[in-house]
Amino acid sequence: MKLNGVFAPIVTPFRRDAELDLDALQFNLGKYVKTGLAGFILLGSYGESVYLSKKEKLAVIKAARDVIPNDKLLIAGTGVETTVGTQRLTWAAADLEVDAVIILTPHFYGPLMQPDTLQRHYLTIADTAPVPVLLYSVPLFTNLDLPVESIIALSAHENIPGMKESSGNVVKIAQIIESAPGFQVLTGSGSAFLPALSVGACGGIMGMANIAPEALLKIMSLVSDGQIDAAAEIQRRLVQVDYAITFTYGIAGAKTALDLLGYRGGYVRAPLRDLNPQEREAMKQILINAQLMEE
């Protein structure tokens, strides 16, 4: 499985009554498939996966599969807190014809999630999964970092071709790539996209790809052509957007940005909070400053 390129971790739109808005999901995907995005991640952090039931998760996958063409990768987040639960959701996702799954580190019992425990978890899943398994480390949300040594050990498994590394730690990305030749590392940080590419990342799965797919694709193209200064100029103006949808406003900010840009972001699911009018206006100005929309 080749993971080169820019992937969008798709948001899950909800209606005002907190129910899934699958029409909005398909509308957004219909626009994204016309871009150069390499594929789509469903049921990740930006997809509010932890707020979805298993039935809802499968409904999201099915709705997306109906509109995503075969030349774009469809990857589903199937990681839950138990190994057996992750296996069951992985098998169900595979039945709906996902191309791969991406597995978040189990983290509720954080102090007990030692490296050997995490490795056993991933190896058990990879041994039984009918599709490729990607590792997913996002310490911002889990307060648990998948260690470099564990990643290197897991990279030897034939059914684990790569990972999403979302710490923004470029040194860590470089260490993995240096020590595990052939293992494909995708950064999860939009702000660290250019630095990650410079040390050998094969692309990114970034929340900002929902909002600025063409800009991120341009960065990757410029890097490939050796035009680092031009790539850096784009990277710098996107940093404020990435910070807003990661730290300041989070997923609600990303959904507001989508609404402003002609997509259908929809509402977040409580206890997350939608942006108020003043915050929406601030988010709009951030997009204008980044040259992603006009005043």
N, C-alpha and C positions, 0 to 999 in steps of 0.2 A: 504494500500500500504506500503510495507516494503522497506525502502530506505537504508538498511545497505550495505556498501561496497564502492568501489572506482568507480567513474563515470568520464568519459572523456568528457569535453566540446569540441566537435569536431571542427576543423578549417574548413573553407569553401575554398577549393582550387579554384583559378582563373587561367585562361590561361594568356599569355602575353598580349592578347587584352582585358583583364579585364572581359571576359565572364566566366560564371560558368564552372568549369571542373568537371562534375558529375561523369565521369569515374574515376577520381582520388579520389573523395570522396568515391565511392564504393570500390575502391582498398584498401584504408586505413581502411575502416570499415571491409572489409574481413579479414584483419590481426588482427584487434582489437577483433573481436568476438571470436577468438581462445585463447584469454587471459582470465583471471579471472575477468575482469571488469564487474561490475554489470549492467552497462547500459551506455547510451550515451545521451549527451545534444546537440541538434542542435540549431543553431540560437542564441547562446549566445554571450558574449563579444569576445571570441576567434573565433567565427564563423562570425565575422564582420557583425552581424545582422543589425546594423544601416545603412549599405551600401547596403542592399538588398531591392529590390522591393517586394511587396506582392507576385507577380507571381513567383519570384525567390525563395522566402522562401518556398512556397508550392512545388516547383520543388525539392528543397533540401530534404524536408521531404519525398516526394514520393520516391526519389532515395534511401534514407537511409532505408525506410521501406521495400524496395524490398530485402535488404540484411541482415537486422538485425533479428535474430531469436526471437521467442516469449519468450525465457527464459532470454532475455536481455531487460531491460527497454529502451524505446525510449521516450525521453522527449524533447519537443520543446519549445523554447523561443517565446512567443507570445505577450510579453508586448510592447506596443507602447505608445505614449504620451496621447492618449485619452482612456477613458473607453470603449466607443462604438467600437473604432477601435480594442482594445484588445479583446473584446468579439467576434467580427467578425472573427479575425484571429484565436482565440481559437476554434471557431466552425469549421472553415475550416481545422484546424490541426486535430481536433477530427475526422472529416470525413475521413482523411487519416490514421486513426488508431494509433495515438500516444497514449502512455499509460498515459501521464500526460503533463501538461504545466508548465512552470516556468515563472513568471511575474516580470520583472524588474520594479523598482519604476519609475513612471513618474517624470521627474525632470527639464524639460526646464523652467518652472515657479517655480523655486526652493523655493523662499521665501513664495509662496502661498501654497506649498505642506505641510501643517500643518498635524499633526498626525491624526486628525479627517478626513481630506480630503483623506489621503492615506488609512485609514481604510475603508472609504466608497467605494473607488475605488476597493479595493480587495474584499470586501464583495459582491459588485454588480457582479463582475466577478465570484466569487465562487458560488454564488446563481444560476447562469445560465450556468455554464460550465458543459459539459457532461463528463468531465474527471477531475481527481484531479488537484488542483492548488497548486503550490509551490511558496513561496515568494522568492524574490531575491533582496538582498541589496548589492551594490558594490560601496561604497562611492568614491573609487579611480577614477571612471569614471563619476559618477553622481553628485559628491559633495553633496550628500544627503544621510543621514543615516536613515534607518528605526528604530525608537526607540524601545527599549526593551518593553516598555509598550504596544505599538501598536502590536508588534509581539505576546505578551502574549494574548492580546485580540483576535487577529485573529486566534490564535491556537485553540480556542474553536469551530471554524466552522468545521463541519463534512467533508467538502470538501477541507480543507487545512491541509494536513497531515505533512507538513514539510517545510523546507526552505534551501536555500544556503546563508550562511552568509560569505561575502567576505572581511570584514574589517580586518581580522587577529586578532581581539580583542578577546582573549580567555576568558577574564573576562565576556564580553558580552555573549559569547556562554554559559558559565557556568550559568549566571543569567537566561537565557532563559530556559535552561534544568531544572534548579532548580524550576522555577516558573510555568513551563508548562509541567508537567509529561506526557509522551507519545508523545509529539511533537518532530519530528525528525529533528535534525539540522546537516547539512552537511557543513563543512568548505570549503571555496573557496580559501583558502591560502595553497599552497603546503609547504611553509616554516613553517606554524603553524599546520601542520597535526598531528604530534605527540602530541603537547600540547593540541590540540582540542580533540583528542581521549581520552586524560587523564582526561578531565572534562566531558566526556559523549557524545561527538559528535558520530553519528552513521556511519560516513564516510566522504568522501569529493568529491566535484566536482572541480577538480583542473586542470589548464592548463597543469601542469606538467604530468598529466596522459596521455596526448597525446604522451609524449616523454619517460616517464619512468614508464609505468603501472606496470611492474613486481616489481620494487623497492618499489612503494607505497603499492602494495598488500602485499609485504613482511613485511613492517612496520606494517600494520594492523594485519597480522598473528602473528608477534612477540609480539605485545601488548596483543593480545588475550591470548598468552601463558605466559604472565608475564615477557617476556624477554626485559625489557625496555632499558637496556644498548645497546643491539644489535640493537634495533629499533632506538635508538638515533644516533648510528654510521652512519646508512644509512641516517637518516634525515639530519645530518650535511653535508654530502657530496652532498646532493641534493640542499642545500640552494642557492649555487651560480647559479645553473641552473634556479631555480625559479626566482631569482632576475633578471637574464638576460632576461627571457621571459616576465617578468612583468614590469620592470622598464627600464633596459638599452636598449633593442632592441624591446621589446613588441612582438606583433603578428608576425612581420617579423622575429624575432629571433626564435620563435616557428616553423614557417614554414621552416626556414633554417635548424633547428635541425631535423625536419622530413625528409627533403631531404637527410641529411647526414646519417640518420639511416635507410634508405631503404623504407621510406614512400614517398608519393607524396604531399609535402606541397604546392607547387605552389607559385604563386605570391600573394601579397597583393593588395588591390584595393585602388587607389589614393583617397584622399591625403596621405594615408600611403605610406611609402617608403620601398622598398626592401633593404636588406643589400648589402653594397658594398663588394668587394673581401677581404678587410682587416677585415671588421666586420664578414664576414663569417668564416674567419680563426680563429678569436677570439672566435666565437661561437663554432667552432669545438674543440678548446682547452678546453673550459669549459666542453664540453661533455666528453672529454678524462679525465680531472681531476676528474670528477664525476664517472668515471668508467662505463660510458654508451656506450663508443665506444673505439676501440683500435687506437693507433697512426698509 
